[in-house]
Amino acid sequence: MSAARMRMDEFDYELPQAAIAQVPAEPRDSARLLVDRGPCREPAHLHISDLPSLLGAGDVLVVNETRVMPARLPLRKRTGGAAEVLLLEPLGGGLSDPDAALPGTASEASRAAPAHSDAGWAALVRPSRRIAEGTALVSDRDPQLEVIVGPRMDQQRRAVSVRVGGVPLDSVSQAALLERAGEAPLPPYIDPDVTRRAIAQRSGLDSADGSAARSAVAARYQTVYARSDGSAAAPTAGLHLTDGVLDALRSSGVTVATVDLTVGLATFSPVTVEHADEHEMHTEHYRVPAATLDACAAAERVVAVGTTTVRALESAARQPRPVSAAGPAAVAAAPTSTADVCGWTDLFLHRGVEFLAVDAMLTNFHLPRSSLLLLIDAFIGPRWRDLYERALVDGYRFLSFGDAMLLERNESEAA
């Protein structure tokens, strides 16, 4: 079935408020893991700490090493009205991708950034309708920060310019300048006060110390392997992994490889249309290193941690691989690549789209009527509904700070 024939109410389900996790599991790898065993088989109920027993030699586990910025900025107009800006990505191309424009990277078509005439940032601004173009917003936490709200880019995004101490902030490499004014961009279904108090208590902090508590939340809303600045949300399936789990996986013969997809509007934008084909997927920047491409090409099984990793790998798989000087025959005999694949992707994975790279997926439980749920449906077919119903009955915790599933792609079910 094509996306054009899918109504979004096919991807609705009842999600009780009590099932939405407000606080992450502690320790990270104590989160529960629902292991899908395929059609007509009961799933297994394990924990993330059991993952090394489920993978082994020949498997490649791929993680998204993007780092979340303190991208949520509580601000106010100079006249006193409250406002909020969520920075999405720099419009001038200032991402953590120093080689994106070099000829050694593939491909030309995937490399082009979304065009916009003004430097600055794409951002979500609230309340957008009440904030005129040219309005200056300031921070009570950091008097050095000023945001000038620019024109509308589309129905959701505004262009904004950001200065800290008079210095233009136009690259994710400057994200540290936002730490005093900004905070972790927790999803709207998470109560930040509840999360802050719980994490502060676990960390032995006074929750009234706002700066320390915000720092503790930011650290927990970050994977242990985060490296490349740029994301406006966490790749949440990776929040469960610990250095100990990763070391145990390597000891079991699993290769751990990386990609970088800067999580933005394409990942968390709600689907508001009636039919799936009407949904607009925004672009997100990604990079798949040559070493990861080679590891996946040689793998018995490619296991992606999270939907963002899936989109990066599947986007790269749709780009041509560089051909060595020895010719195509040599590449076919020993597939290697000397170039990363990087660029911007608006790949929309839905029912009927073929998966070219990923065999299994570690993922959280997703919102009803979301593009992420469409991806899960494409990956394993309609049995996602049985798994979600079972998880709700058995008390699994849903969404970003919730528990996880391990899914094995089944061609006959997903077709």
Phi, psi and chi 1 to 4 in degrees:
 res  aa     phi    psi   chi1   chi2   chi3   chi4
   1 MET       -  134.1 -178.0 -177.4  -65.4      -
   2 SER   -83.5  165.1   69.7      -      -      -
   3 ALA   -60.5  -30.6      -      -      -      -
   4 ALA   -64.8  -20.4      -      -      -      -
   5 ARG  -102.4    5.4  -61.2 -173.5   61.3 -169.5
   6 MET   -99.4  121.9  -74.2 -170.8  -66.6      -
   7 ARG   -87.0  143.1  -66.6  177.0   57.6   87.5
   8 MET   -69.3  -18.9  -74.1  -51.5  -59.1      -
   9 ASP   -69.9  -10.6   55.0   15.4      -      -
  10 GLU   -66.8  -19.1  -66.6 -176.2   52.5      -
  11 PHE  -113.0   26.5  -56.4   94.2      -      -
  12 ASP   -98.6  147.9 -154.4   -4.3      -      -
  13 TYR  -157.2  159.6   70.0   92.2      -      -
  14 GLU   -82.9  117.5 -174.9  175.8  -10.4      -
  15 LEU  -113.4  103.5  177.2   59.5      -      -
  16 PRO   -63.9  144.6  -17.5   30.5      -      -
  17 GLN   -57.4  -34.6 -176.0   66.7   29.4      -
  18 ALA   -66.7  -19.4      -      -      -      -
  19 ALA   -85.1   -9.4      -      -      -      -
  20 ILE   -85.1  116.4  -60.4  175.1      -      -
  21 ALA   -67.3  130.6      -      -      -      -
  22 GLN  -101.6  -17.1  -62.2  -63.7  -45.1      -
  23 VAL  -134.8  133.2 -179.3      -      -      -
  24 PRO   -71.1  156.3   26.4  -33.7      -      -
  25 ALA   -64.2  147.2      -      -      -      -
  26 GLU  -136.4  121.4 -173.0   62.5   35.7      -
  27 PRO   -68.5  169.3   27.5  -35.4      -      -
  28 ARG   -54.2  -45.4  -67.1  173.8 -176.5 -112.1
  29 ASP   -80.1    6.8   60.5    3.8      -      -
  30 SER   -84.6   -5.6   66.4      -      -      -
  31 ALA   -58.3  145.0      -      -      -      -
  32 ARG   -74.1  153.5  -62.2  176.1   69.4 -172.4
  33 LEU  -132.9  114.6  179.5   63.2      -      -
  34 LEU   -90.3  115.4 -173.3   69.9      -      -
  35 VAL   -99.4  113.7 -178.9      -      -      -
  36 ASP   -74.2  126.6  173.9   33.1      -      -
  37 ARG  -107.8   13.8  -68.9  178.6  165.3  174.6
  38 GLY    98.9  175.7      -      -      -      -
  39 PRO   -58.4  139.6  -19.6   30.8      -      -
  40 CYS    63.2   20.8  -55.1      -      -      -
  41 ARG  -125.6  141.5  -62.5 -173.7   62.5 -171.1
  42 GLU   -67.3  133.8  -76.1  -70.4  -55.1      -
  43 PRO   -70.0  158.6   26.6  -33.9      -      -
  44 ALA   -94.7  146.3      -      -      -      -
  45 HIS  -110.7  103.3  -58.5  -80.9      -      -
  46 LEU  -127.9 -160.9  -58.9  174.4      -      -
  47 HIS  -132.6  162.3  -67.0   86.1      -      -
  48 ILE   -57.5  -33.3  -67.2  -65.9      -      -
  49 SER   -61.8  -16.6   57.3      -      -      -
  50 ASP   -86.2   -4.5  -64.1  -50.5      -      -
  51 LEU   -55.9  -40.0 -169.2   60.9      -      -
  52 PRO   -59.9  -24.5  -27.8   37.7      -      -
  53 SER   -80.3  -12.5   68.9      -      -      -
  54 LEU   -98.3  -16.6  -59.2  172.1      -      -
  55 LEU  -119.2  162.5  -52.7 -178.1      -      -
  56 GLY  -162.3 -164.7      -      -      -      -
  57 ALA   -55.0  134.9      -      -      -      -
  58 GLY    97.2  -18.9      -      -      -      -
  59 ASP   -83.9  146.2  -70.3  -26.3      -      -
  60 VAL  -119.8  119.6  173.6      -      -      -
  61 LEU   -96.3  124.2 -176.4   81.8      -      -
  62 VAL  -113.7  128.1 -172.4      -      -      -
  63 VAL  -118.0  154.0  -59.2      -      -      -
  64 ASN   -96.0  111.9 -177.9    4.1      -      -
  65 GLU   -91.8   19.5   63.2  179.6    4.0      -
  66 THR   -62.1  151.2 -169.9      -      -      -
  67 ARG  -113.7  136.5 -174.7  173.7 -178.9   82.7
  68 VAL   -80.7  132.1 -175.9      -      -      -
  69 MET   -83.8  158.1  -58.3 -178.9  -62.8      -
  70 PRO   -75.0   66.1   26.9  -32.1      -      -
  71 ALA   -85.1  -13.3      -      -      -      -
  72 ARG   -89.4  119.5 -172.1 -178.2  -59.1  -79.2
  73 LEU  -115.4  104.2  -55.4  173.7      -      -
  74 PRO   -72.3  122.0  -12.5   28.1      -      -
  75 LEU  -134.2 -179.2  -56.8  170.3      -      -
  76 ARG  -150.2  154.7   61.1  173.7  174.0   81.8
  77 LYS   -69.5  158.8  -59.9  177.3 -175.8  178.5
  78 ARG   -63.8  -21.9  -66.0 -167.4 -176.1  -81.5
  79 THR   -83.4   -6.1   54.9      -      -      -
  80 GLY   113.3  -16.4      -      -      -      -
  81 GLY   -67.6  136.3      -      -      -      -
  82 ALA   -71.8  147.9      -      -      -      -
  83 ALA  -151.5  165.9      -      -      -      -
  84 GLU  -145.7  140.1 -178.4  179.3  -84.3      -
  85 VAL  -126.0  130.1  169.4      -      -      -
  86 LEU  -112.7  110.1  175.1   61.4      -      -
  87 LEU   -73.2  131.9  -60.2  177.2      -      -
  88 LEU  -102.2  -61.8  -63.0  173.4      -      -
  89 GLU  -157.9  153.1   71.7  -95.6  -21.5      -
  90 PRO   -70.5  138.4   23.5  -30.3      -      -
  91 LEU   -81.8  -17.7  -66.0  170.9      -      -
  92 GLY   -88.5    7.4      -      -      -      -
  93 GLY    86.0   14.8      -      -      -      -
  94 GLY   -82.8   60.0      -      -      -      -
  95 LEU   -97.0  169.6  -73.3  161.2      -      -
  96 SER   -77.7   67.1  -63.6      -      -      -
  97 ASP  -148.1   69.6 -170.5    8.6      -      -
  98 PRO   -63.1  -20.8   22.4  -33.4      -      -
  99 ASP  -104.4    8.0  -58.4  -36.3      -      -
 100 ALA   -60.8  -29.0      -      -      -      -
 101 ALA  -102.5   10.1      -      -      -      -
 102 LEU   -88.4  150.4  -61.9  179.4      -      -
 103 PRO   -67.7  -13.8   21.3  -32.2      -      -
 104 GLY   -80.9    0.5      -      -      -      -
 105 THR  -107.5  148.4   57.2      -      -      -
 106 ALA  -112.1  144.9      -      -      -      -
 107 SER  -122.0  167.9   74.2      -      -      -
 108 GLU   -60.0  -45.7  -69.2  -69.9  -20.2      -
 109 ALA   -65.7  -36.2      -      -      -      -
 110 SER   -83.8   -5.2   69.2      -      -      -
 111 ARG   -88.1  -19.6 -139.0 -176.0  -66.1  145.3
 112 ALA   -70.3  128.7      -      -      -      -
 113 ALA   -78.2  156.1      -      -      -      -
 114 PRO   -57.0  131.5  -22.5   32.8      -      -
 115 ALA   -78.4  138.2      -      -      -      -
 116 HIS  -157.4  139.5 -163.2  -88.8      -      -
 117 SER   -74.9  -24.9   59.3      -      -      -
 118 ASP  -104.2  139.3  -62.7  -36.7      -      -
 119 ALA   -71.8  162.5      -      -      -      -
 120 GLY   133.4 -145.2      -      -      -      -
 121 TRP  -131.6  147.5  -69.9   74.7      -      -
 122 ALA   -83.7  136.6      -      -      -      -
 123 ALA  -150.2  158.4      -      -      -      -
 124 LEU   -97.2  131.4  -59.2 -178.4      -      -
 125 VAL  -122.8  131.9  177.8      -      -      -
 126 ARG  -128.3  138.3  -65.4 -165.4  -53.9  175.5
 127 PRO   -82.9  111.8   29.0  -29.5      -      -
 128 SER   -59.1  -40.0 -173.1      -      -      -
 129 ARG   -66.5  -23.4  -67.2 -178.5 -179.7  178.0
 130 ARG   -97.3    2.5  -59.8 -179.9 -175.2  176.4
 131 ILE  -115.8  111.6  -60.7  179.8      -      -
 132 ALA   -76.2  153.7      -      -      -      -
 133 GLU   -58.0  134.8 -176.8  175.9  -17.3      -
 134 GLY    95.2   -6.3      -      -      -      -
 135 THR   -67.9  134.5  -61.1      -      -      -
 136 ALA   -93.9  130.0      -      -      -      -
 137 LEU  -114.5  140.7  -56.5  175.8      -      -
 138 VAL  -127.6  165.6  -65.8      -      -      -
 139 SER  -113.0  132.9  168.6      -      -      -
 140 ASP   -74.1  -24.4  -72.0  -29.3      -      -
 141 ARG   -79.0  -34.7  -64.0  174.3 -178.1  169.1
 142 ASP  -136.8   98.3 -175.7   -2.0      -      -
 143 PRO   -65.2  -10.6   21.1  -31.4      -      -
 144 GLN   -79.8  -16.0  -63.3  -66.3  -52.1      -
 145 LEU   -93.3  136.8 -178.1  133.8      -      -
 146 GLU  -140.8  135.4 -179.8 -176.8   62.0      -
 147 VAL  -119.8  127.2  175.7      -      -      -
 148 ILE  -104.5  121.1  -53.9  -63.6      -      -
 149 VAL   -82.3  127.6  178.9      -      -      -
 150 GLY  -103.9 -156.3      -      -      -      -
 151 PRO   -74.8  165.3   27.4  -35.4      -      -
 152 ARG   -73.7  137.2  -65.2 -177.6 -175.8  -82.0
 153 MET   -93.7  -35.0  -61.6  176.3   62.4      -
 154 ASP  -163.0 -162.8   51.0   39.1      -      -
 155 GLN   -67.3  -21.6  -70.2 -174.7  -19.5      -
 156 GLN  -107.8  -38.4  -66.8  178.1  -77.0      -
 157 ARG  -102.8  147.0  -60.9  176.6  -60.4  164.9
 158 ARG  -119.3  150.7  -58.4  -78.3  -65.2  -94.5
 159 ALA   -84.7  135.1      -      -      -      -
 160 VAL  -134.4  155.4  -56.3      -      -      -
 161 SER  -114.8  144.9   60.8      -      -      -
 162 VAL  -126.2  132.2 -176.5      -      -      -
 163 ARG  -129.9  140.8  -71.7  178.6  175.5  -92.9
 164 VAL  -125.9  113.9 -179.6      -      -      -
 165 GLY    61.3   31.9      -      -      -      -
 166 GLY    83.2   -5.1      -      -      -      -
 167 VAL   -93.3  123.9  176.3      -      -      -
 168 PRO   -63.2  133.9  -18.7   30.4      -      -
 169 LEU  -104.7  108.0 -169.7  150.6      -      -
 170 ASP  -132.3   13.9   54.3   16.0      -      -
 171 SER  -144.0  147.3  169.1      -      -      -
 172 VAL   -67.4  -17.1  -62.7      -      -      -
 173 SER   -66.8  -14.2   64.3      -      -      -
 174 GLN   -98.2   12.5  -59.7  166.7  -72.2      -
 175 ALA   -57.8  -28.5      -      -      -      -
 176 ALA   -60.1  -25.0      -      -      -      -
 177 LEU   -68.8  -14.2  -64.8  175.7      -      -
 178 LEU   -91.4   -6.8  -62.1  170.1      -      -
 179 GLU   -63.8  -34.2  -71.5 -179.9   -5.3      -
 180 ARG   -71.3  -41.0 -175.2  174.9  174.7 -173.3
 181 ALA   -89.2  -31.2      -      -      -      -
 182 GLY   -95.8  178.5      -      -      -      -
 183 GLU  -152.3  169.6   59.1 -172.2   55.5      -
 184 ALA   -59.8  131.7      -      -      -      -
 185 PRO   -81.1   70.2   29.1  -33.2      -      -
 186 LEU   -62.5  145.9  -61.8  179.8      -      -
 187 PRO   -61.4  157.0  -20.2   31.7      -      -
 188 PRO   -67.5  -18.6   20.3  -31.7      -      -
 189 TYR   -84.1   -0.2   48.9   75.5      -      -
 190 ILE  -103.4  129.1  -70.4  177.5      -      -
 191 ASP   -80.0  109.3 -175.1  -30.9      -      -
 192 PRO   -62.8  -30.1   22.2  -32.3      -      -
 193 ASP   -68.8  -42.2  -67.4  -29.4      -      -
 194 VAL   -62.6  -46.8  171.8      -      -      -
 195 THR   -63.4  -44.2  -55.6      -      -      -
 196 ARG   -62.9  -44.5 -166.1  177.9  -61.7  118.8
 197 ARG   -63.1  -44.1  -75.2 -164.8  -62.4  -90.3
 198 ALA   -66.5  -44.6      -      -      -      -
 199 ILE   -70.5  -36.7  -68.1  178.8      -      -
 200 ALA   -62.5  -42.8      -      -      -      -
 201 GLN   -62.6  -44.4 -176.4  176.8   11.4      -
 202 ARG   -60.7  -34.5  -72.1  176.1  177.6  177.3
 203 SER   -88.2   -0.1  -54.4      -      -      -
 204 GLY    72.4   28.1      -      -      -      -
 205 LEU  -104.8  158.6  -60.5  170.8      -      -
 206 ASP   -83.2  116.1 -179.1   -2.7      -      -
 207 SER   -63.1  -18.3   60.6      -      -      -
 208 ALA   -73.6  -17.2      -      -      -      -
 209 ASP   -81.1   88.9 -176.8  -13.5      -      -
 210 GLY   -57.4  -42.5      -      -      -      -
 211 SER   -64.3  -46.3  178.1      -      -      -
 212 ALA   -65.8  -40.7      -      -      -      -
 213 ALA   -65.9  -41.7      -      -      -      -
 214 ARG   -62.7  -38.7  -73.2 -166.2  -59.2  -87.9
 215 SER   -64.0  -39.6  -65.3      -      -      -
 216 ALA   -65.6  -41.1      -      -      -      -
 217 VAL   -64.6  -43.2  171.9      -      -      -
 218 ALA   -60.8  -39.2      -      -      -      -
 219 ALA   -66.4  -35.7      -      -      -      -
 220 ARG   -79.0  -24.0 -169.9   57.4 -177.0   83.5
 221 TYR   -92.2   42.1 -167.9   59.9      -      -
 222 GLN  -147.3  137.7 -160.3   81.1  -95.1      -
 223 THR   -71.6  158.3   62.8      -      -      -
 224 VAL   -71.2  -15.7  -62.0      -      -      -
 225 TYR  -110.3   12.7   43.2   77.8      -      -
 226 ALA   -58.2  134.3      -      -      -      -
 227 ARG  -137.2  -42.1 -173.2 -178.7   70.8   88.9
 228 SER  -100.3  111.5  -57.7      -      -      -
 229 ASP   -60.7  150.8  -79.0  -45.1      -      -
 230 GLY   147.4  -17.9      -      -      -      -
 231 SER   -88.3  148.0  -79.0      -      -      -
 232 ALA  -100.3    7.3      -      -      -      -
 233 ALA  -161.5  158.5      -      -      -      -
 234 ALA   -84.0  148.3      -      -      -      -
 235 PRO   -77.5   89.3   28.2  -29.5      -      -
 236 THR   -69.3  -24.7   53.7      -      -      -
 237 ALA   -61.7  -31.7      -      -      -      -
 238 GLY   -73.7  -14.2      -      -      -      -
 239 LEU   -63.4  -20.0  -64.0  178.4      -      -
 240 HIS   -79.1  -22.1  -57.5  -59.6      -      -
 241 LEU   -80.6  143.8  -61.5  179.0      -      -
 242 THR  -120.7  164.7   64.0      -      -      -
 243 ASP   -59.6  -36.6  -70.1  -31.2      -      -
 244 GLY   -64.6  -42.6      -      -      -      -
 245 VAL   -64.8  -42.9  167.5      -      -      -
 246 LEU   -64.5  -39.8  -66.8  169.7      -      -
 247 ASP   -64.8  -40.2  -72.0  -16.3      -      -
 248 ALA   -65.8  -36.9      -      -      -      -
 249 LEU   -62.8  -45.3  -74.6  162.7      -      -
 250 ARG   -62.5  -38.4  -65.7 -174.2 -177.9   97.7
 251 SER   -66.0  -24.5  -64.2      -      -      -
 252 SER   -84.4    1.5  -61.5      -      -      -
 253 GLY    95.2    6.3      -      -      -      -
 254 VAL   -81.5  133.9  177.0      -      -      -
 255 THR   -86.5  128.9  -61.9      -      -      -
 256 VAL  -103.2  118.2  178.3      -      -      -
 257 ALA  -120.6  168.0      -      -      -      -
 258 THR  -128.3  154.5   64.7      -      -      -
 259 VAL  -133.6  173.9  -60.9      -      -      -
 260 ASP  -136.9  112.9  175.7   23.6      -      -
 261 LEU  -123.1  121.8 -177.0  139.9      -      -
 262 THR   -78.5  109.6   52.5      -      -      -
 263 VAL   -70.7  126.1 -174.7      -      -      -
 264 GLY  -145.3 -145.4      -      -      -      -
 265 LEU   -64.7  -32.1 -157.0   54.2      -      -
 266 ALA   -60.4  -34.9      -      -      -      -
 267 THR   -77.6  -43.8  -65.0      -      -      -
 268 PHE  -109.8    0.2   59.0   77.9      -      -
 269 SER   -67.3  130.5 -179.6      -      -      -
 270 PRO   -69.6  151.7   24.8  -33.3      -      -
 271 VAL   -90.9  116.7  178.6      -      -      -
 272 THR  -111.8   -0.6   58.4      -      -      -
 273 VAL   -90.9  167.6  -65.6      -      -      -
 274 GLU   -81.8  -34.7 -176.1  177.0   -5.1      -
 275 HIS  -118.6  143.2  -65.4   93.7      -      -
 276 ALA   -61.3  -34.2      -      -      -      -
 277 ASP   -68.8  -13.3   64.8  -56.8      -      -
 278 GLU   -87.6   -7.1  -60.9  167.9   -7.3      -
 279 HIS   -76.2  134.6  177.3   61.2      -      -
 280 GLU   -95.1  119.8  177.3 -173.6    1.8      -
 281 MET   -91.2  117.9  -73.9  -68.5  -73.3      -
 282 HIS   -74.2  160.8  -67.8  -86.7      -      -
 283 THR   -82.8  149.6   56.8      -      -      -
 284 GLU  -134.3  144.6  -68.1  172.0  -43.5      -
 285 HIS   -83.1  141.1 -168.5  -93.0      -      -
 286 TYR  -142.1  158.3   75.8   98.9      -      -
 287 ARG  -144.1  129.8  170.1 -168.4  -71.8  -92.4
 288 VAL  -117.8  111.9 -179.6      -      -      -
 289 PRO   -63.2  153.2  -21.8   33.5      -      -
 290 ALA   -56.5  -39.2      -      -      -      -
 291 ALA   -63.1  -35.9      -      -      -      -
 292 THR   -69.2  -41.7  -62.5      -      -      -
 293 LEU   -57.7  -43.9  -66.6  169.1      -      -
 294 ASP   -68.0  -41.3  -66.7  -21.7      -      -
 295 ALA   -62.4  -41.3      -      -      -      -
 296 CYS   -68.2  -36.8  -69.0      -      -      -
 297 ALA   -64.0  -31.0      -      -      -      -
 298 ALA   -94.9   -2.8      -      -      -      -
 299 ALA   -77.3  148.9      -      -      -      -
 300 GLU   -70.6  -38.9  -68.7  -70.8  -28.3      -
 301 ARG  -150.7  131.8 -176.7  171.3   56.0  160.4
 302 VAL  -101.7  118.8  175.2      -      -      -
 303 VAL  -110.8  114.0 -176.5      -      -      -
 304 ALA   -94.4  134.4      -      -      -      -
 305 VAL   -93.4   99.0  177.0      -      -      -
 306 GLY    94.9  157.0      -      -      -      -
 307 THR   -67.6  -28.8   57.7      -      -      -
 308 THR   -68.0  -37.7   61.0      -      -      -
 309 THR   -65.1  -40.3  -59.2      -      -      -
 310 VAL   -58.5  -47.0  171.8      -      -      -
 311 ARG   -65.8  -36.6  -70.5 -173.0   69.4 -122.7
 312 ALA   -65.2  -48.1      -      -      -      -
 313 LEU   -65.2  -42.7  -69.0  172.7      -      -
 314 GLU   -70.2  -32.1  -66.5  -65.4  -31.3      -
 315 SER   -66.1  -44.9  -64.5      -      -      -
 316 ALA   -64.1  -36.6      -      -      -      -
 317 ALA   -65.3  -19.9      -      -      -      -
 318 ARG   -91.6    2.6  -74.8  156.3  171.7   78.7
 319 GLN  -104.0  148.2  -59.0  -61.5  -30.9      -
 320 PRO   -67.7  138.5   23.2  -32.8      -      -
 321 ARG   -79.0  142.7  -66.1  -71.1  -60.9  -85.9
 322 PRO   -61.6  143.5  -20.2   31.7      -      -
 323 VAL  -102.0  132.4  177.5      -      -      -
 324 SER   -73.2  166.5   74.8      -      -      -
 325 ALA   -63.8  -21.9      -      -      -      -
 326 ALA   -74.1  -10.7      -      -      -      -
 327 GLY   101.6  167.7      -      -      -      -
 328 PRO   -59.7  -33.8  -22.1   32.5      -      -
 329 ALA   -63.7  -40.3      -      -      -      -
 330 ALA   -66.6  -37.8      -      -      -      -
 331 VAL   -66.0  -40.3  173.8      -      -      -
 332 ALA   -64.0  -34.8      -      -      -      -
 333 ALA   -74.7  -36.4      -      -      -      -
 334 ALA  -143.7   81.1      -      -      -      -
 335 PRO   -65.4  113.9   23.6  -32.3      -      -
 336 THR  -135.1  159.0   59.7      -      -      -
 337 SER  -133.9  140.5  173.3      -      -      -
 338 THR  -100.9    0.6   58.2      -      -      -
 339 ALA  -130.1  142.6      -      -      -      -
 340 ASP   -70.2  157.8  -60.1   -9.1      -      -
 341 VAL  -108.3  123.6  173.0      -      -      -
 342 CYS  -148.0  159.7   59.9      -      -      -
 343 GLY   158.9 -154.5      -      -      -      -
 344 TRP  -116.4  135.1  -64.8   81.2      -      -
 345 THR  -125.3  139.4 -178.6      -      -      -
 346 ASP  -121.4   28.6   60.1   -2.3      -      -
 347 LEU   -58.0  126.7  179.9   62.4      -      -
 348 PHE  -112.9  106.0 -175.4   14.3      -      -
 349 LEU   -92.5  113.5  -67.1  166.4      -      -
 350 HIS  -142.6  173.9   54.5   72.7      -      -
 351 ARG   -50.6  130.2 -168.0 -179.0  -54.0  165.5
 352 GLY    98.3  -14.9      -      -      -      -
 353 VAL   -86.5  132.5  174.9      -      -      -
 354 GLU   -79.2  138.2 -177.1 -178.9    4.5      -
 355 PHE   -90.9  124.7  -74.0   82.8      -      -
 356 LEU  -101.8  -17.6  -55.4  178.5      -      -
 357 ALA  -127.1  -32.8      -      -      -      -
 358 VAL  -103.0  131.9  178.2      -      -      -
 359 ASP  -103.7  -30.1  -57.5  -59.5      -      -
 360 ALA  -146.6  160.2      -      -      -      -
 361 MET  -145.1  132.8 -177.7 -167.4  -28.4      -
 362 LEU   -97.1  123.1  179.2   72.2      -      -
 363 THR  -150.6  156.3 -174.1      -      -      -
 364 ASN   -81.7  178.6  -75.0   18.6      -      -
 365 PHE   -88.4  133.5  -63.5   92.0      -      -
 366 HIS  -108.3  163.0  -57.6  -65.7      -      -
 367 LEU   -61.7  148.2  -82.1  166.8      -      -
 368 PRO   -58.8  150.4  -18.6   29.6      -      -
 369 ARG    57.0   35.0  -57.6  176.7   69.0   95.7
 370 SER  -109.7  157.3   64.0      -      -      -
 371 SER   -64.5  -27.0   64.3      -      -      -
 372 LEU   -67.9  -37.1  -55.0 -177.8      -      -
 373 LEU   -69.7  -34.4 -163.5   52.6      -      -
 374 LEU   -60.7  -39.3  -79.1  156.3      -      -
 375 LEU   -63.9  -43.4 -172.4  155.8      -      -
 376 ILE   -62.1  -42.8  -59.3  -56.5      -      -
 377 ASP   -60.3  -40.6  173.8   80.0      -      -
 378 ALA   -65.0  -31.6      -      -      -      -
 379 PHE   -80.0  -42.9 -162.3   73.2      -      -
 380 ILE  -122.7   -2.3   65.2  168.0      -      -
 381 GLY    82.7 -168.2      -      -      -      -
 382 PRO   -68.8   -7.3   23.7  -33.7      -      -
 383 ARG   -68.8   -7.9   73.7  173.3 -178.1  -87.9
 384 TRP   -55.5  -34.1   69.2  -96.8      -      -
 385 ARG   -65.2  -42.8 -172.9  172.3  -69.3  -81.3
 386 ASP   -62.5  -40.8  -66.8  -26.6      -      -
 387 LEU   -65.5  -41.6  -67.5  169.3      -      -
 388 TYR   -66.5  -41.7  -88.5   48.9      -      -
 389 GLU   -62.8  -41.7  -71.4  176.4   -4.7      -
 390 ARG   -63.9  -42.3  180.0   61.8 -177.9  -89.6
 391 ALA   -62.9  -39.8      -      -      -      -
 392 LEU   -65.9  -42.5  -74.8  168.6      -      -
 393 VAL   -63.0  -37.5  168.4      -      -      -
 394 ASP   -90.4    8.8  -71.3  -15.1      -      -
 395 GLY    79.9   21.3      -      -      -      -
 396 TYR   -66.5  151.0  -79.5   74.7      -      -
 397 ARG   -98.0  136.1  -55.3 -179.3  -33.4  134.5
 398 PHE  -104.1  162.2  -84.4   50.5      -      -
 399 LEU    72.8 -158.0  -52.6 -174.6      -      -
 400 SER   -57.9  -41.1  -67.4      -      -      -
 401 PHE   -97.2   13.5  -81.4  153.8      -      -
 402 GLY   -90.9 -161.8      -      -      -      -
 403 ASP   -85.7 -173.0  -62.3  -46.4      -      -
 404 ALA  -135.0  168.3      -      -      -      -
 405 MET  -128.4  150.8  -46.4  168.9   72.1      -
 406 LEU  -115.2  115.6 -177.2   63.0      -      -
 407 LEU  -114.9  136.5  -53.9  174.8      -      -
 408 GLU  -106.8  126.3 -166.3   87.2   22.0      -
 409 ARG   -64.1  135.7  178.5  163.2   57.1   87.2
 410 ASN  -126.7  110.5 -176.8  -66.7      -      -
 411 GLU   -60.4  -43.1  -66.2  -71.8   -3.7      -
 412 SER   -68.2  -32.7   61.5      -      -      -
 413 GLU   -77.2  -39.0  -75.4  -70.2  -56.5      -
 414 ALA   -83.2  -14.7      -      -      -      -
 415 ALA   -69.2      -      -      -      -      -
